[in-house]
């Protein structure tokens, strides 16, 4: 079970207001992870370009 799935399962068991906050946090974490991957890929691309 992924961490995201576990977090969503927990969010479903919480009251609506708390679940909304948990869902927002999960989305923010997902966006943050995607942004870090994009930064790493861009950085590697520039390093390869500079090495050529």
Phi, psi and omega per residue, in radians:
X1 nan 2.275 -3.134
X2 -1.290 2.776 3.116
X3 -1.099 -0.652 3.133
X4 -1.124 -0.766 3.138
X5 -1.100 -0.755 3.119
X6 -1.084 -0.700 3.125
X7 -1.144 -0.709 3.124
X8 -1.171 -0.675 3.090
X9 -1.084 -0.727 3.102
X10 -1.131 -0.732 -3.132
X11 -1.056 -0.615 -3.129
X12 -1.181 -0.395 -3.108
X13 -1.596 -0.050 -3.107
X14 -1.674 2.798 3.039
X15 -1.007 2.750 -3.027
X16 -0.961 -0.777 -3.103
X17 -1.113 -0.727 3.137
X18 -1.251 -0.650 3.116
X19 -1.097 -0.677 3.115
X20 -1.088 -0.734 3.114
X21 -1.148 -0.699 3.123
X22 -1.151 -0.691 3.099
X23 -1.125 -0.723 3.115
X24 -1.081 -0.762 -3.127
X25 -1.116 -0.720 3.127
X26 -1.104 -0.723 3.110
X27 -1.141 -0.724 3.121
X28 -1.106 -0.707 3.123
X29 -1.131 -0.711 3.125
X30 -1.110 -0.775 3.117
X31 -1.120 -0.674 3.125
X32 -1.108 -0.764 3.117
X33 -1.080 -0.758 3.126
X34 -1.102 -0.705 3.136
X35 -1.127 -0.729 3.119
X36 -1.103 -0.713 3.097
X37 -1.097 -0.723 3.119
X38 -1.118 -0.726 3.119
X39 -1.099 -0.756 -3.141
X40 -1.119 -0.749 -3.135
X41 -1.126 -0.722 3.115
X42 -1.120 -0.745 3.136
X43 -1.085 -0.769 3.120
X44 -1.122 -0.668 3.135
X45 -1.092 -0.790 3.114
X46 -1.137 -0.639 3.122
X47 -1.161 -0.725 3.114
X48 -1.115 -0.721 -3.140
X49 -1.125 -0.716 -3.141
X50 -1.200 -0.552 -3.128
X51 -1.270 -0.341 -3.082
X52 -1.450 nan nan
